[in-house]
């Protein structure tokens, strides 16, 4: 599996990159990828089917120049920014029977991450809800997926030193929440791991045997998709 640690220059390009890499795998150019990226600015990302008016404090985001974008995968709405470590894992569906469906994929990936992170953190890590990882009932990682015919994208965000107070201001209570949340506000539901990003990168790279560095960044298709989709209000505010 290819390994890449790329943070591109804009939020739109970073979202587009995941989709371009998935397409590259689907067309046979790549056999699988583990990518990491760390945003330098704040922006909101809603899930593919989220309604912006329900999931985002638009007035606050507009007042503080926080862009509102939409990703190609499902899941809930997040605030990205400094202190967040994102990973993008692209897997060949035929490589494991567990990857044949959405639930099986969630369990397959999250169980491997749970076991790997417990070795680094030295404390119990919980699988919660459908796609969350938590410690003591406090969420530190949310995940989602996008599926094609032969490959899938499974990506998520680790809170390392994120501004949880800002999350509270930018995002209202979600319209849907997992049972274990029990209606807790963001400040009482989320937690930071406060560990070096490099230790998580190394652990996940070993877990997925992503030991083949790859630096051939497909900049042109990323820039084109970022412009056509991720900078378009027709896409970002479609619901």
Secondary structure, 3 states (H helix, E strand, C coil): CEEEECCCCCHHHHHHHHHHHHHHHHCCCCCCEEEEECCCCCEEEECCCCCHHHHCCHHHHHHCCCEEEECCCCCCCEEECCCEEEEEEEEEHHHCHHHHCHHHHHHHHHHHHHHHHHHHHCCCCEEECCCEEEECCEEEEEEEEEECCCEEEEEEEEECCCCHHHHHHHCCCCCCCCHHHCCCCHHHHECCCCCCHHHHHHHHHHHCCCCEECCCCCHHHHHHHHHHHHCCHHHHCCC
